[in-house]
């Protein structure tokens, strides 16, 4: 049986607690059909491409943002160059208004190539947009981001935050892979990326490419879903996703946030530090550290001090009772060489 994705009724997300319980705490992808269908921007997009552009233009500032310019030969598939030493697109900085003008022009003349403009914080680039197009259950500190472009194919990548993606215009096809297929996706460099996170090289290669024999195993775990205007997709952290926008002019709004953070420290930063502290030690020592990580961090058998009363667990007591700050202070002291 092919993998499937959960669908949550829009009516079930009545408030913040319901949103957290039904979507976020499950830590599984889910689709919510029609979640943002009542947004004014979705209604404007339904009229015509010019209607969406006019609506956004009413909010747009002159602040420059980055756009990707791709030639007709890449067909909207933004990726590395053949030798992985560069990219197959050009970057420029333009205002949202100029970006919209170019996207519309390329939509009418696709033989010239494609334009992609993404990850624009709405409060900086289109102030006022958020107030008219809001999700009442979303935490107020979470800033929506705007993604605009022609037909495009975004390489398979992950996010280190929770992600709620709302389709405004055009259709979007998401192909998802669970986090534990990372070894079968043949991930590219982590410090030379297209736009932030590293991407899978195998998902952008021809099917059956001999360089990536384990990709077939990953495909068995893949699940695809197509979203129409007004639909939304919830993605937990670290779920791999490849995104295809099929319309000549499309728009998406997304929200990124860490729903389970206890403070400013991020899991990805912890993993990066572990790379330099552990990754090149002897295999036997790495296995020893794996056992300690499992015991203290991943806790498959429960709390590591479950045999003690909570008041005797010291810094390993609940983080919210001041232990977050105590552990962090100790780590910072050790990183500064204080023993």
C-alpha positions in Angstrom: 0.0 0.0 0.0 1.3 3.4 -0.9 2.0 5.9 2.0 -0.7 8.4 2.5 -1.0 11.8 4.3 -3.5 12.7 7.0 -6.2 15.3 6.3 -7.5 17.4 9.2 -10.9 19.2 8.8 -10.6 22.9 8.8 -13.4 23.1 11.4 -11.3 21.2 13.9 -8.7 24.0 14.2 -10.9 26.3 16.3 -8.2 27.9 18.4 -4.5 27.8 19.4 -4.8 24.7 21.7 -6.8 22.8 19.1 -4.2 23.7 16.4 -1.4 22.5 18.6 -3.1 19.3 19.7 -4.5 18.2 16.3 -1.5 19.2 14.1 1.7 20.2 15.9 2.0 17.7 18.8 1.4 14.7 16.4 4.7 15.6 14.6 3.2 14.2 11.3 2.5 16.0 8.0 -1.2 16.9 7.5 -3.3 18.7 4.9 -6.0 21.1 5.8 -8.2 21.8 2.8 -9.6 25.3 2.4 -7.8 26.6 5.5 -7.1 30.0 4.0 -9.8 30.0 1.3 -11.4 33.1 2.8 -8.3 35.2 2.6 -8.8 38.4 0.5 -5.5 37.6 -1.3 -6.9 34.2 -2.4 -10.0 35.8 -3.7 -7.9 38.4 -5.6 -5.7 35.6 -7.1 -8.8 33.8 -8.3 -9.7 36.8 -10.5 -6.6 37.0 -12.6 -2.8 37.2 -12.4 -3.1 41.0 -12.6 -5.6 40.9 -9.7 -3.1 39.3 -7.4 -0.3 41.6 -8.5 -2.5 44.7 -7.9 -3.5 43.5 -4.5 0.1 42.9 -3.4 1.3 46.1 -4.9 -1.1 48.0 -2.5 1.1 46.8 0.4 4.5 46.6 -1.1 7.5 48.6 0.1 10.6 49.4 -1.9 12.8 47.2 0.3 15.0 45.0 -1.9 14.7 41.2 -1.8 16.5 38.4 -3.6 15.2 36.9 -6.7 16.4 33.8 -8.7 16.5 34.2 -12.5 16.6 31.0 -14.5 17.0 30.6 -18.2 14.6 28.6 -20.3 16.9 25.6 -20.3 16.4 24.8 -16.6 12.5 25.0 -16.9 12.2 26.4 -13.4 14.3 23.7 -11.7 16.7 25.7 -9.6 19.7 23.6 -8.7 23.5 23.3 -8.7 25.6 23.6 -11.8 26.7 20.3 -13.4 30.0 20.2 -11.4 28.4 21.3 -8.1 30.7 24.3 -8.0 28.0 26.9 -8.7 24.3 27.2 -9.5 22.2 27.1 -12.6 20.5 30.5 -11.9 21.4 34.1 -11.3 20.7 36.1 -8.1 19.6 39.7 -8.1 18.0 42.1 -5.6 14.9 44.0 -6.6 11.8 45.4 -4.8 8.6 43.3 -4.6 7.0 45.6 -7.2 9.8 45.0 -9.6 9.7 41.3 -8.8 6.0 41.1 -9.5 6.5 43.0 -12.8 9.1 40.5 -13.9 7.1 37.4 -12.8 4.1 38.7 -14.8 6.2 39.3 -17.9 7.8 35.9 -17.8 4.4 34.3 -17.2 3.4 35.7 -20.6 6.6 34.8 -22.3 7.8 31.5 -20.7 10.3 31.0 -23.5 12.5 33.6 -21.8 12.8 31.7 -18.5 11.5 31.9 -15.0 11.7 34.2 -11.9 11.4 33.1 -8.3 11.2 35.4 -5.2 10.8 33.8 -1.8 11.0 33.9 1.9 10.0 37.6 2.2 8.8 38.4 5.7 5.4 40.0 5.2 5.9 42.6 8.0 8.9 44.0 6.2 7.9 43.7 2.5 4.1 43.9 2.5 3.1 45.5 5.8 -0.6 45.3 6.4 -0.9 42.1 4.4 -0.9 40.0 7.5 -3.8 41.8 9.2 -6.1 41.1 6.2 -4.9 37.5 5.7 -4.5 36.0 9.1 -4.8 32.6 10.9 -6.2 33.3 14.3 -4.6 30.3 15.9 -1.1 31.1 14.8 1.2 32.6 17.6 1.4 36.3 17.2 5.2 36.4 17.1 5.3 34.1 14.0 5.8 36.2 10.9 4.2 34.9 7.6 6.6 34.8 4.6 5.7 35.4 1.0 6.8 33.2 -1.9 6.2 34.3 -5.5 7.2 33.0 -8.9 6.6 31.3 -12.2 6.4 27.6 -12.6 9.2 26.1 -10.5 10.7 23.0 -9.0 12.3 23.5 -5.6 14.8 20.7 -4.7 14.1 18.3 -1.9 15.2 19.9 1.4 14.1 20.1 5.1 13.3 22.9 7.5 14.6 23.1 11.1 11.2 24.7 12.1 7.6 23.7 12.1 6.2 24.8 8.7 2.6 25.7 7.7 2.4 26.3 4.0 -0.7 28.0 2.6 -1.3 28.0 -1.2 -2.7 31.4 -2.5 -2.4 31.1 -6.2 -1.6 28.2 -8.6 -1.3 24.6 -7.6 1.6 23.0 -5.6 2.7 19.4 -5.5 4.6 18.4 -2.4 6.6 15.1 -2.3 7.5 14.2 1.2 10.1 11.9 2.8 10.4 11.1 6.5 13.5 12.3 8.3 15.0 8.9 8.6 15.5 8.5 4.8 18.4 11.0 4.9 21.0 8.4 4.1 19.2 7.4 1.0 18.7 10.9 -0.4 22.4 11.6 -1.0 22.4 15.1 0.5 24.7 17.8 -0.9 27.0 20.2 1.0 25.7 21.9 4.1 27.8 25.0 3.6 27.2 25.7 -0.1 23.5 25.6 -0.6 20.9 27.0 -2.9 19.1 29.0 -0.2 19.7 27.8 3.3 19.3 24.1 4.0 21.2 21.4 2.1 19.3 19.6 -0.7 19.0 16.0 -2.0 21.1 15.4 -5.1 19.3 12.1 -5.9 15.8 13.5 -6.1 16.9 15.9 -8.8 18.7 13.3 -10.8 17.2 11.1 -13.6 15.3 8.1 -12.3 17.6 5.1 -11.8 20.8 7.2 -11.8 23.6 4.8 -11.0 25.3 7.3 -8.7 22.4 7.0 -6.2 21.4 3.4 -5.9 19.7 3.8 -2.5 17.3 6.4 -3.9 14.9 3.6 -5.0 14.5 2.7 -1.3 13.7 6.3 -0.4 11.0 6.4 -3.1 9.2 3.6 -1.4 8.7 5.9 1.6 7.6 9.0 -0.5 4.2 10.5 -0.3 2.8 13.2 -2.7 0.0 15.6 -2.2 -1.4 18.3 -4.5 -2.7 21.5 -3.0 -5.1 24.0 -4.6 -5.6 27.7 -3.7 -6.8 27.9 -0.1 -5.3 24.6 0.9 -2.6 24.3 3.5 0.1 21.7 4.4 1.6 21.3 7.9 5.2 19.9 7.9 7.0 19.0 11.1 10.7 19.8 11.5 13.2 17.7 9.4 10.6 16.2 7.0 12.1 16.3 3.5 10.0 18.0 0.9 10.3 18.6 -2.8 7.9 21.3 -4.1 6.6 21.8 -7.7 4.6 25.0 -8.5 2.8 24.3 -11.8 1.1 27.6 -12.7 2.8 30.4 -14.7 2.2 32.8 -11.8 1.9 31.3 -8.3 2.1 32.4 -4.6 2.5 30.7 -1.3 2.4 32.0 2.3 4.2 30.0 5.0 4.9 30.2 8.7 8.0 28.9 10.4 8.3 28.6 14.2 9.8 26.3 16.8 6.7 25.0 18.7 8.7 23.1 21.3 11.6 25.5 22.1 12.7 25.9 25.7 15.0 28.8 24.9 17.2 30.3 22.1 19.3 27.1 21.6 18.4 25.1 18.4 18.8 21.3 17.9 20.6 21.9 14.6 23.3 24.0 16.4 23.7 21.1 18.9 24.2 18.7 16.1 26.8 20.9 14.4 28.8 21.1 17.6 28.6 17.3 17.9 30.1 17.0 14.5 33.3 18.6 15.6 33.3 17.0 19.1 32.4 13.4 18.1 32.1 12.7 14.4 35.8 11.8 13.7 36.6 9.9 16.9 37.2 6.1 16.7 34.1 4.0 15.9 34.1 2.3 19.3 34.2 5.7 21.1 31.4 7.0 18.9 29.3 4.0 19.9 29.9 4.8 23.5 28.8 8.4 23.0 25.7 7.1 21.1 24.7 5.1 24.2 25.1 8.2 26.4 23.1 10.4 23.9 20.4 7.8 23.9 20.3 7.6 27.7 20.4 11.3 28.4 18.9 13.0 25.3 16.7 10.6 23.3 15.5 8.7 26.4 14.0 5.5 24.8 13.6 4.1 28.3 12.3 7.2 30.0 13.9 9.8 32.2 17.6 8.9 33.0 17.0 9.6 36.7 13.6 8.1 36.9 14.9 6.0 39.9 15.2 9.2 41.9 12.5 11.5 43.3 12.2 14.6 41.1 13.5 16.9 43.8 16.8 14.9 43.7 17.4 15.1 40.0 19.4 18.4 40.0 20.0 19.9 36.6 18.2 17.0 35.0 14.9 18.1 36.6 12.3 20.0 34.5 13.9 22.6 32.3 11.1 25.1 33.1 12.2 25.1 36.8 15.4 27.0 36.1 17.4 24.1 34.8 17.5 25.3 31.3 19.6 28.3 32.4 21.8 26.2 34.7 22.7 23.7 32.0 23.2 26.5 29.4 25.5 28.4 31.8 27.6 25.3 32.3 27.9 24.6 28.6 28.9 28.2 27.9 31.5 28.1 30.6 33.0 24.9 29.1 33.0 26.3 25.6 34.9 29.3 26.9 37.5 26.9 28.3 36.4 27.3 31.9 36.5 23.5 32.6 
